[in-house]
Amino acid sequence: MTLDQLQTQFEAFKTKKLALDMSRGKPSAAQLDLSNELLDIVTSKDYLSSQGAETRNYGGLDGLPETKELFKNFLEVSSVEEVVVGGNASLTIMHDIISRGITHGMCDSELAWGKQTIKFICPVPGYDRHFSICQHFGIEMIPVACNENGPDMDQVEQLVANDASIKGIWIVPKYSNPTGLSCSDEVVDRLSSMKTAANDFRIFWDNAYAVHHLSEDKDVLKNILTSCKAAGNDNRPFILCSTSKITFAGAGVSAVGGSVANMDWYRGHLFFSTIGPDKLNQVRHNRFFKNIEGLHKHMEKHAALLKPRFEKTLSILETELGGTGLATWTKPNGGYFISLDVPNGCAKRVVALAGEAGVKLTGAGATYPDKKDPNDSNIRLAPSCPTVNEIEQAMQIVCLATKIAAVEVDIVKDSVLS
Ligand SMILES: Cc1ncc(COP(=O)(O)O)c(C=O)c1O
């Protein structure tokens, strides 16, 4: 097919004046509906906790006992002392921990992070909001490439062993944003036991997609806290999670887990910023799930909605780009994203072309620190919100845009494309 023919196809799509969006990892309306019972579950007649605690007043700094128990099981930590239940967003907890590290230092810091130059390792491609937190606080970001098992550990080990200013690493360990891939046991063990020049090094273990399987084919993640404790690095991980993509995004419940020393440090700081969290929302969530098994059951309903969307995205990629050598993409067992790599130098062009034809994609570069993908090749696809029909059209356009961009920069001769 010639470039002219590809462009004719593209113009035909443009005349349809589509408005499709595969840019944000948001739950669809149908997914939100799955949790509507939350809106009726606490009433004016029935708002006490299961143990009869008042939920309308101040107090309960680190969460209701029943909610801590639920998140203890979710985070897979060994006691409720290793849990702090937060507000509506795990991102707030991550931001707050780093902010307090900067002003006061961690529980085992000799010096507040703000009194020194500090750096974080940022596995790439990664989650833009993690990078934005670093940027916001002036933390230098060191990108490290990921493979299908997680970050390149040879590089990570070498960096942290030799530079005491490296204080942290971001990890989305399961069904990562954007690759959808999970850390192998070996990566978990190496992260837990590696020697760090900084004695107050932290892993921000953002397990946002811990229970977000697409099918029975589930990734299993090794327990980071157990592994760190076994290596004598009890204070290394902060484990984050929330129900944003389980119940309501922006109106769920978040939590952090870690060693008692870390949690006591965090509780100590929380004392100054709140007199207590929203316990009514905690009661809602406890009643809705009942227990961790209830939460897992609920996730099966999400999977039923998400799986066909992922399947459609992958099948169009395979039909249109499979065998062309123009692109590679991940095939996740869970999460919210597929990571697409187009030829070097083409991602921005593909996103721009898709935009011209009415398909909104995450900005090229967003998956890298400072929004700069050195290869200009990575594109994050978010199939959760559009319908399967919309995904079919959107992905036809993304694939066509990839072919056009590749021909434009002479990666392939147009004659070899069908
Ligand atoms: C990896 C990751 N962490 C955190 C979040 C945000 O979570 P929350 O709503 O709990 O702040 C997202 C949302 O897209 C995410 O992808």
Ligand as a Chemical Component Dictionary entry (heavy atoms), coordinates in Angstrom:
data_LIG
# 
_chem_comp.id                   LIG 
_chem_comp.type                 NON-POLYMER 
_chem_comp.pdbx_formal_charge   0 
_chem_comp.three_letter_code    LIG 
# 
loop_
_chem_comp_atom.comp_id 
_chem_comp_atom.atom_id 
_chem_comp_atom.alt_atom_id 
_chem_comp_atom.type_symbol 
_chem_comp_atom.charge 
_chem_comp_atom.model_Cartn_x 
_chem_comp_atom.model_Cartn_y 
_chem_comp_atom.model_Cartn_z 
_chem_comp_atom.pdbx_ordinal 
LIG C1 C1 C 0 0.091  3.579 39.443 1  
LIG C2 C2 C 0 -0.966 4.470 39.985 2  
LIG N1 N1 N 0 -0.871 4.898 41.252 3  
LIG C3 C3 C 0 -1.797 5.719 41.785 4  
LIG C4 C4 C 0 -2.855 6.152 41.049 5  
LIG C5 C5 C 0 -3.837 7.087 41.676 6  
LIG O1 O1 O 0 -4.425 6.463 42.766 7  
LIG P1 P1 P 0 -5.331 7.269 43.784 8  
LIG O2 O2 O 0 -6.605 7.555 43.108 9  
LIG O3 O3 O 0 -5.469 6.338 44.943 10 
LIG O4 O4 O 0 -4.584 8.518 44.166 11 
LIG C6 C6 C 0 -3.011 5.738 39.721 12 
LIG C7 C7 C 0 -4.120 6.219 38.910 13 
LIG O5 O5 O 0 -4.131 6.151 37.715 14 
LIG C8 C8 C 0 -2.028 4.864 39.182 15 
LIG O6 O6 O 0 -2.097 4.451 37.919 16 
# 
loop_
_chem_comp_bond.comp_id 
_chem_comp_bond.atom_id_1 
_chem_comp_bond.atom_id_2 
_chem_comp_bond.value_order 
_chem_comp_bond.pdbx_ordinal 
LIG C1 C2 SING 1  
LIG C2 N1 SING 2  
LIG C2 C8 DOUB 3  
LIG N1 C3 DOUB 4  
LIG C3 C4 SING 5  
LIG C4 C5 SING 6  
LIG C4 C6 DOUB 7  
LIG C5 O1 SING 8  
LIG O1 P1 SING 9  
LIG P1 O2 DOUB 10 
LIG P1 O3 SING 11 
LIG P1 O4 SING 12 
LIG C6 C7 SING 13 
LIG C6 C8 SING 14 
LIG C7 O5 DOUB 15 
LIG C8 O6 SING 16 
# 
